[in-house]
């Protein structure tokens, strides 16, 4: 049973590593994607931005994204953030990380960074409601919603194995105590 728990732990760790690898790519791309969407959403405002300012904006977004993505991935490299104080979302197939508050908080940082840069370039408040949603397309051959679903299943499996191990350990302790009682 302990071997099963160790295997489940390794599988969970592998899935988390794959999720982080996909996020490491997408977090760097998100600010440009979000900025373009907002730039095109309000043509009247977009027309006021010079080509030189637009070039500087994109450069600043790329630089800010690189810095923030490294910070977020560093935070997400801690195994505990993925397992401590988290309950898998039950029987429904979860394809988001929203139920993991600490991971969600870390990911929120890329949206905040994007907002700060756009705000510094005068983007109107109406365009600054920015939220990071993990990608729903393949990145580097990996589909993040599928990996997230595997993460929740692997976490639930690890929790179940841990409970079974504790139950078996408790039964064994009770058995030893019962034998001790009979022998006395």
Beta strands, then each sheet from edge to edge (+ up, - down):
strand 1: 138-139
strand 2: 142-143
sheet 1: 1+ 2-
end
